[in-house]
Amino acid sequence: MKTDKIVQTLVDGYGNWMENPKTENGKGSCAKMTQELYPYDNIFSPIRVNRTVIKNRVVMAPMGNLQMAEETGRPNQKMLSYFFERAKGGTGLLTTGLIPISHGIDNTVTEPGNLSYFPRIDRSRTVFSGWRDLAQGVHAYGSRIFVQVTAGMGRVGAPTCLLSMHKLPGSASFNPNFYIPEMPCLRLTDRQLDRIVKNMGQAAADSMTIGLDGIYLHGHEGYLLEQMTNTAFNRRVLGKYSDWQKFGIDCVLEMRKRVGPSFPIMYRIDLSLALNETYGEKMDEVKSLSKFKNGRTIAETLEYMDSLVRAGVDMFDVDLGCYDNWWLPHPPAGMPAGCFLDISRIAKEHFAECGIKSNAGIDVPVVAVGKLGYPDLAEKALRDGDCDMVMLGRPLLADPHWCRKAYEGRVRDIRPCIGCQEGCVNEFVEGGHIQCTVNPRTGFEDIFPQTPHPAEKPKKIAVIGGGPAGMAFALTARERGHSVEILEKSAHLGGRVVPGSTPKIKFDFANYLEYLQNRCADAVESADGRFTIKLNTAADPGTVKSGNYNAVIFANGSANIDPPFLGRDRIRCVQATDVLVDPSLLGDAEKVVVVGGGIVGCETAYWLAYEQNRSVTIVEMVSQMMDGACTANRGHLLHYMEKKGVLLYNCAEVLCFDTGKVIVECNTENVPDPYNTWQPILPKNIGNPLAKKIGSAKTEKEIPADLVVLAMGGRGDDAMYFEALKAHAAPEIYLIGDSFKAARVLEATRAAYRLALTI
């Protein structure tokens, strides 16, 4: 198998980076919202792409704008307002999410009735007005905007085309579908591919006429353009497109022919799929991976990039990976900061050493991607020559005014992304539009004003609980003019974010906790006196009623699920949330069994294995570990837990505890591989008719254990809320956050913000 040494080193290091961090606050490690390199003269210097000048070095990454357009594909006000907010925040170059131009060819991009969940630029002139409005609005703030077009999804497209329209996906060769590997993807004909090439040229010409500033080819991550231009997926032996470079070059040549020499063309590419480096021997063992062993090397990719520049590409952004190792092109919370700076540097140095210039006779800018939302880190990457521009995706969802705040030296005020990918990825996978866990306005800029409307009648409000829901509500309510008092029973604000931010892989979460605590401290110190925090203060309906509040918000969180397992007294047990806060509870335990394979259980197990050097086993009742978590976060944890030797038992039920062991009953018939990270979990509303049904054969197993860590989730603690209702403790009483239903920070902040806007 072909491998690249530097890719192997990077991929191996993405799991254990916290054991040997390169630096405490920088590339390859944790990062913080510091401003030691302020003023950021490199970030806020202009750059020329072809004949277009971009005012600073920040690029907004392409993130899917699914469900942000009318069903005809015309961008709607939601999509426009979303981009206007990032332009207003100072971003130099915005890029749209991928826009397919292969409707009628790639069956995965079109819905029944010739509708689409994607915005469209190819349908007819009826969609152009939305794009013209978008370009004009972005330009009003001095920003530029490129439209990202894709040749299609191919094998990574949703399999629903077979279920709803009885049509199979297409690909470069006969490749398995990513979501349902048993489903084949048919080989697209040269004639079909020629039509896509023509459509690319038309999309470029339309983009220029509409008033957009450039066009951006989606050539990475294993989408159809890469399926045609990567030998892992393109195994054609006949026809002109058996030359794996030709399709991509033809697309660029056609685009350049239609737009002339001056319109910028950008290309997104991965220097390596990194599949061989990720899976090693599994590339031979796993049927759905076995065809993909012959992917492009870095040297071959650089050769292809040279050809693309000669054809007319002006600019690249570069990364690693594809859908089959999803956490690489979508770096989750557990990946280190600046994870792909070594990759962008390779491309930049290659162009410099070979004297590669664009068709405009200037240097070809290389854009770095991958967890660069920390101003000091981004500035240093530019100063050190790792890249020419930095691409921010989720950081601009979390805080669309990232650029403005960094330029003004208000880094402390930047709301950090936590890397959860719940709102920005999972939301539209399940049928919604792009949102953000920590910024409830993202995707709702069309209905929620940047500055909340003042309250018509300011109220005295008590917030019971200082977790993310309580703090988010209190801060927004105060901003509207209410007087707010937080009553928190513990000695600190944060709720479950406190244990959740303990592992080093959760450094983004720790940044978010610090951000919330700083905002609350600033509110307390403000001169208006409308914000009070009372720590170590347990509330009850009586004390709440005696406070004479106009409204009471119960955000007191959830209670840990703690079943009365048989033999509980024979082995030491702790809750995951407790041991994360107080690692001394581990004692001298060497063998630890984590009961519960959800997000908390797996993050705790990772921390135990990598940071506490314990031997760890996870027991989970359901068929999948981390069911419901974003594919990237899930894949990253599972893959590197396997590397560390963490044992995973799914479809396994705890029968009892005994001295030195946990006794479980394991299902053994057609149980999914718990380490499977090359195939995602399908949404619950999409059935896989080809999947093997889990049987009922079971066996009993004894797992050695010195300590049991319980991570079975929480149950909404709503008792005090109902007692307060019964006691008529206040005229208005509300229940939000985990106390309503134990869930994610996304649901907590979303509910808190909406309530605070209307109370």
N, C-alpha and C positions, 0 to 999 in steps of 0.2 A: 504493500500500500504506500502511495505517495504521502509524505508528510513534510511540513515545513518546521524547522527547528524552532524558530521564534514563535510560530503559532502554537506549537506544542507547549512551549514554556509558558506562554500567556494563558492558554486554556487550563493547564494544570494549576496555575497560580490563582485563577478566579475562584477556587474553592478554599484554599488555605491561606489567603493573603493576610488574614488577621494574625496568623502565627508569627510571621516575619514581615511586618509592615515596612515599606521602604521609607516612609516618613510619617509623622504623626498627623500631618494635615496637608495631604497632597496626592499626587498621582500614585495609583496603586495601593491606596490605603483609605482611611476615613478622611472626610473633609468637613470643614466647618465654615460658617458664615463670618469669616474674619475680613478685615480690610487693611491688611498690612501693606499691600502694594498700591493702595490708593494714592493719587488719582490714576485711573486705569487708562493711561494714554494709548496703549496698544488696542484695547478693546474699542475705544471710541475714536479711532482713526479711520479715515475713509479708505476704500479699496475699489479698484477698477476691474470690472469683469467685461471683457470685450470693450465696448464703448460706453458702457453703463457704469456710473459711479454710485456705490452704495455707501451710505453715510457712516456706518460703523461695521464692526466685524462680527456681529451677532446675527445668526440665521435661525429663524423659527423652523424647527424640524417639521417634516410632513407627518401629520397625524390624521388618521381617517376622519373625514367629514361625513361619515355615513349618517343617514337620517337627518341631515342638516340641509336638505333640499326638497323641493316639491317632487312628487313622484315622476314628473316629466324629466327631472334632472336639473331644473333651473335653481340656482342658489337662492335660498329664501332669506328673510330678514335675520333669522337666527344665525345663519352662517356668516352673513355680512357683519353683524354686530360683534360676533366672536373674533373675526379678524381685525375689525376696526379697533377693538380694545387693545390688542397686541401692538398695532401700529401706534396708537396713542401712547402706549407705554415706552416707545422709543426703539423698538426692534428695527434693525437696519434692513433685513431682507426676510420677508415672510414667504413660506411655501405652503401650498394647499396639500391636503391629503390626496392620495392617489385617485386619478380619474380615468376609468377604463375607456379605451377607444376601440374596443373589440366586441361591442354588442353585435349579436347575430353570428359571431364566430366562436367566442369563448362562452360556453353555456352557463358558466358559474357567475357571470356578472349581471345577468338579466333575470328579472322576476317574471312570473306569469303575467300576461297582458302587456308585454314589452315595457314594463315599468322597472325601476331600479332603486335600490337603497343608496346608490352612489350619486353624487352630483354628476352631471354630464356636460360635455362640451362638444359632443359629436352629434347630438340628436337632430337639431335644426336651429334656425335663427330664433326660435321661441325661447331658447335658453340664454341667448347672448345678453339680454338686458341685465340679467342677474350678475353676469361676469363683468359687464361694463360698470355697473354700480359698485361692485367690489373693488375694481381697480381704482376708480375715482376716489372712493372713500379712503383707501390706503394711502394714496398719493397726497391726500390733504394733510397728512402728518409727516410727509417727507420720507416715507418708507417705500420700498420696492416689493413687488410680489411676483413670484413665479408660480405657474401652474404645473403640478406634477402629473404626468400622464403615464399610464401603464398599458403595456401590450395585453395585459389580462392576468388572470390568476392562475389558470392552468391547474396543475395538480394540487395547489394550495387553496383552490377555491372551495366554497361551501358545497358539500355533497348534496344539498337539497335540490339541485337541478335534476338529479335522478329521481328523487322522491316526488317532486312537484310537477316536473315536466317530462320525466322519463327520457332524459338526455344525459349522456355521459360527458364528463369534462374532457378537455383536450390537453395535449402537452407536446413537448418536442419529440418524445418517443413514447413507447408504451411504459408509462410510469404509474406506480400506485398512488392513489389519492392520499393526501396527508391525513385527513380526518378519518377516513375509512379505508385502510390499506387494501382491503379485499376488493375495493372498487377500482377497476382499471381506468386509466385516462388514455384516450385514443390519440394516435399520432396525427397531428395537424398536417394538412397537405401544403405543398409549396404554394399553391394557389391561394389558400386561406391566409398563409403568412404574407404573401404579396399584398393582400388586401389590408392587413394590419399595417404594413409599411406605408402604404398610401394614406391610410387613416392618420398615421403619425404626422406625415407632412401636412395634412389638412388641419390637424389640431394645432400644429405650430403656427400655420398661417392665420387661423382663426384667433389664436391667442394674441398674436401681434396686432391684428386688426381691432380686437376688442379693447386693447389698451393695457394688457398685462405686460410685464417687464421682461419676461423670459420664460423658457419652457424647460422642464426638468424631467428627465427620464428615470423611471423607477426600474433600475437594473440589478437590484440586489435581493437578498432574503429568499431566493428561490421562487420568485414570481415568474410569470411566463417569459419575460425578456431574458431573465437569467437561465431559465430552463432551456432556452435556445442558445445561449452563449456560454454555457458551462458544460464541460464534457462529462460531468456527473450525471446530467439529465439528458443531454443531447447525444444520443448514440446512433444517429442516422448514418447510414453508409451510402445512400443514394440521394441524388438531387443536390441543388446548389447549397441548401442549408445544412448539408453534412459538414460543411466548413463552419465550425462553431462560432467564429467571429462574424460571419457574414450578415446574419440577421440584424445584429446591433449596429454594425457599420452602415448597412443599407438604411436603417431607420434614421440615423443621424444624417446621412447624405441627402435623403429625401426631405428632411426637415430643413437642412441648410439651403437646399435648392428653393424651397418655398418661402423662406424668410429673408434670404440674402445674407451678406457676411456679418452684419452688425448686431443681430438679435441674439442675446445670450442663450446658450444651450448648456444645461447642467446635467450631470449624470451621477446617479447614486449606485455605488458598487461595493461589494465586499471583496477584500483582497483574497479571502479564502472562505469556503464554506465551513472549514474546520471540523468536518464530520469525522474524518479519519483520526484527527487529533483528539476529538471528544470521545469517540466510542471504541477506538482500537479494535480488538478482536470481535466485538459485537457487530462490526460492519460485515463480517462473514456469517455471523450466527443469526442475525435478525433479517428475516426475509425482505421486509420493506426497506431496509437500509442497504442490502447487499448490492443493489444495482448502482449505488451512488459512490463507489469507492474511487472512481477516476476523476475527481474534481480538479478544477484549475489549481495550480500552485501559485504562490505569490509571483514568481517570475513570469508565468504565463499570463497572469492578470495584468501585470505591468506592461507586458508586450501588447496586450489587448487595449489597454488604456492609451498607449502611444498611437495605435491605429485609430482609436476614437478621436483623439486630438486632431490627427490629420484629416479625419472626416468632418470635423467642425465643432467638437465639444470644447467648451471654454473653461469648465470648472467641474470638480469632482467632490463628493463627500464619500468617505470610505469607512468601512467597519469590518466585522467578521460575522460569519454564521448565517443560518437560514431557519426556516420553520422547524426543522427536525432537531435543532438544538436552540430552541426559541429564546432562551435567556441571553444568548449572545447578541443578536440584533435588537433585542428589547431589554437592555440591562435592568434587572430588578433591584430591589432594596439590597440584596446580599452581595451584589457586584461592587468592586472597589471604585472609587472616584477616578475619573480620567482613564477608564479602562482600555480605551483604544488609541491613546496618544502615541504609543509606539507604532501603531499601524499607519496613522496619518503621516508620521515622520518618514516612514519608508517610502510612501508615495511622493512626498515633497522632495526628499533627497534624490529620488530617482529622476524626477523631472529636471532638477538642478544639475545633476551629474551628466545627464544626457543632453542637456541644452534644449529640452522640449519647450516650444513656445506655441501659443494658440494661433489660430488663423489671423488674429488681430496683431500678431507679432509681440505679444506680452506674455509674462509668466502665467501659468495655469494655476489658479488658486486651489489649494486643497483644504477642505473643511473637515475639522475633527468633530467626532460625535462621541457620546457615551459618558453620561454622568459628569457634565461640566458646569453644572448650575451653581458653582461657587466662584464668586468674582476673582478671588486671589488665584485660584487654580486656573481659571480661564485666561487671566492676564499672564500668568507665568508660562502657560503653553504657547502663547503668542510670542512672548519675549524670548523663549528658548528655541523658537523655530520649529516646534512640533507641528505647526499648522499655520494657515493664513487667516482662517475664520473659525469660530466655534459655533456649533449647532446646539441649540437648546430646544427640547421638546416639552417634556412634562414640567420643567421649571417655569416655562411661560404659561402653562395651564395653572400652576399653583400661584404664580404672581405675574400677571401680564405686564406689570410695571417694573420688572426686574431691571431692565436697562436704565430707566429713569432713576431708580433708587440707587443703583450702583454708580451712575454718573454723578449723582448728588452726594455720594458718600454716606448713604443711609443703608448700608448693607444689613445692619441689625434689623431693619424693617422689612427685609425681603422674606416673604412667606415661603418656606422651603418645601419642595416636593418630598414625599416620604417613600417613593418608589414602590407603592403598593399595586399600581396599575388596575385598581378596581374601577375607577371612574373613567379613565382614559382608554382602557382596552376592554375590560369585562363588560362595561355598560353597553357598548354597541355590539359586542358579540351576542348579547342576550336581547338585542332589539332596540336599545336606546340610542342616544347620541352622546357624543363626547362630553364628559364631565370631569370633575376633580374632587378627590376626597377632602382636600384641605381648603379648597376654594369653591364654595357653593354657588358663586356667580358664573363659573365657567360653564359655557353652553346655555346660560340663561341671561346673557348680557342684553338680550332684546327685551326682557321683562323686568329685570332687577337693576335699578340705577346704581352707579358707582358709589354715590353717597346716599345712604338711606334717607327717606323722607322723615323729617322731624315728627315726633309723636304729637298728636293733637292735644292730648292730655297726659303729661308726664305722670308716671306712677312709681310707687315704692314697691320694688319687686325683690322677693327672696329666691335665690337659686340654691337648691339643696343638692350639693355635689359639685366638686371642682374638677371633673374630668373633661374630656374634649367637648362633650355636648354642653356642659354647664359653662365652661369658659367661653365657647363660641357664642352661646346665647347672651351671656352677660355683656360681652364686649360690644355686640351689635345693639343690644337694647340700650346700653349707656350712650352709644353713638347717636341714638335717636332722641336722647334727652331724659330717659328714665333714670331713676336712682336704683342702683342694684347692689345687693348684698349676697355674697357667696358664702354659704355655710358648708365647710368641708370637715368631715370627721377625722381625717388623718392630719399629719403634720406638714403635708405638701400638696400642691395642686398637681393634677395630671391623671389621676385615676389609673386605669389599666395601661396608659401610655408609659407610666413609670417602669413597671416590669418589662413591658414590651420594647423599651428602648435600651435594655441592658446589654444584649449581645452586640458585639462589634459590628456584625452584619446589619444591625439596625441603627447605624449612625445617622441616617436620614431622619429616622423617627426621633432620635435624641435631639437633633436640630429643631424639629418641629415643636417638641416639648419646651425647649428653651425659648423658642419664638413666642409661644403662647404665654409662658410665664413672664417673659419680658413685657409683653403687651399688657398683661394684667397689672404688673408692677407699675408700669407707666400710668395706667388708668388710676391706680390708687394714689400716686404722687401728683396727679393733676390738681389744679387749683379749684375745680368745680365741686369736689367732695362728693361726687355721685357714684363712687365705686368703692366698695368695702369688701375685704376678705377676712373671714373669721376661720382660722385653722383650728384643729383639735376641738371642733364644735359639732357635737352630734345633735341632729335635729329630731324632733318628734312633733306630732300634730299639736300638742299643747303649746310648746314654745313657739311654733310657727304662728298659731292663732294669736298668741299674746303679742306678737310683733306688729300687729295691725298693718299687714301688707295688703296692697291692692291686688297683687297677684303672687302666686307661688309656683315655681317651676321645679318639678321633681326630676332631677338628673343624677340620682344617687347610685346608678350603676346596677351591676348584676351580682348575684351570689354564685360562687363556684359550685358546680355539680360534684357531689361527694357521696357516691353510692356506698351503702354498708356492705362492702364485699365480705364474704365469709373468710375468716382468718385474718381480718384486718389487724388484730392485736399481735400477730406473729411476725410482722415485718414493719419496718419503719416506712411511713408514707408522708409525703409533703405535697402541697399544691405547687404547680409550676409557677404561678404568680408569686408565691412566697419565696421559693428558692432563687428565683431570678433577682429579687430584691435583696435577699440575704443568702449568698452562696455558702456561708458557714453551715447552713442546714444540710449540705451534702455530707459533712463529716468526712470520714475516711472511706466512704462507699466507693468501690471500684466498678461494680456491675450495677447499672441503673436501668430499670424498665420504666418506660414512659407509657402510660395508659391513655391513649387518645392520639390519633394521627392527623388531627386537624392542623390549622396554621400554628396555633400556640404550641401544640405538642411537637411539631417538626422543628420549629424555630428553637424551642428549648432543647431538643435532642441535638441539634446542630451545635448549639452553645456548649452543651455538656461534652460532646465529642471533641470539638476543635479548641475550645477555650479552657475547659476543665479537665481534658484528657481522661475521660471516663469511657468505659465500654458500655455502649447504649443499645437497647432494643426498644422498638416501638410496637405496640399492639393496638390495632384499630379494628372496630367491628364491621365497618362498611367495606365495600369492595375497592375503594380508591383512597389513597392517602391524599390529604389536603383537598378533598373534593370541594369545589366551589372557589378555590383560590385561582388567581390569574396563572395562566400556563407558564409564563416566564418565571415567576416566583416559585411556583411549584417545581418546575423542572430543575432550576438551579439548586434548590435544597436537596431534592431527591438524588440527583446525579452525584453531588459531592458527598452526601451521606453514604452512598454506596462506596465511593472511593475511600472513605474513612473507615469502612467496615461496620457501619450501623446496620443492625438487622431489622428488617421491616416485615411485620406479619399483618396482612389485611385479611378481611373475612375471619377475624379471630376474636373470640369472646373470652373474657376473663371468667374463669369458674371460681377460683378462690386464691387466696394467698396462703403461703406456708413459710416456715422458717427457711430463709435463704432462697426462696423460689416463688415464681408466679406460675400458676397452672392455668393454661388456656386451652380452649377447644378451637381448632383451626379447620376451616373448610379446605378441602384439597382437590376439588373437582372444577376445572375450568376457571380457576381464580385468576384474575388479571395479575400480570407481573407488577409488583409494587414499585419496581425501579424503572418502569417504562416511561421515559421522558421524550421519546421520539414520536409519540402519538398523543394528542390531547384528549381530555374528557369532553365528550359532546354535551352541548346544552341539554337540559332535561326534556325539552320539547322536541328534540330531534332523535328519533330512534335509529338504531343501526340494525337493519334486518339481517345483516351478515355476521353479527357478533355471536360467539358461542355463549350459550346460557350457563350461568353458574349453577353447578349441581349441589348435591346435599351430602356428599361423602365427607365425613369429619374424622379428625384424629385428635387425641389429647397430647399436649406437649408441656413439658416442664422447662421454664426459662430461669436460669440462675439469676438471683437478684440480691443485692445488699440494700437497695433502696428502691421504692416505687415513687415515681413522680406522676401525680394525677393532672391530666390536661384534657378533661372531658367537656370543657366549655363552661358557659355560665347560663344562669337562668334569670330573667328579668326580675328585679326586686321592686315590685309594685305595691307591697303591703302598706307602706307608709302613705303612699298616694291615696289609696282607697280609704284609709283611716282618716286622712285629712278631708277627703270629700264628705265622709260621714259626719265629721265634726264641723263642717262649714268653716274651715280654717281661714279661708280668704274668699273674696268674691270670685276670683278667677284662679283655677288650679289646673295645671297641665303636667303631662308626663312625656318625657322625651329621652332619647339615648338608650343605653343598655337597660335602664329600668323599665322602659316600654317593651323592648325586645332585644335580647343579647345579640348584637350584630357587629358591624364594622364601623370604623370611624366615619366612613362615607355616609352611612345612614344617620349617624349622630349629628354631624355638622350640618347636613342637609336639613334635617328637621329643626335643629336649633336656629339656623339662620332664617328659615321661612317663618317660624313662630315669632322670632324677634322683630321681623319686619312688620308684623301685623298686630302685635299686642298693644 
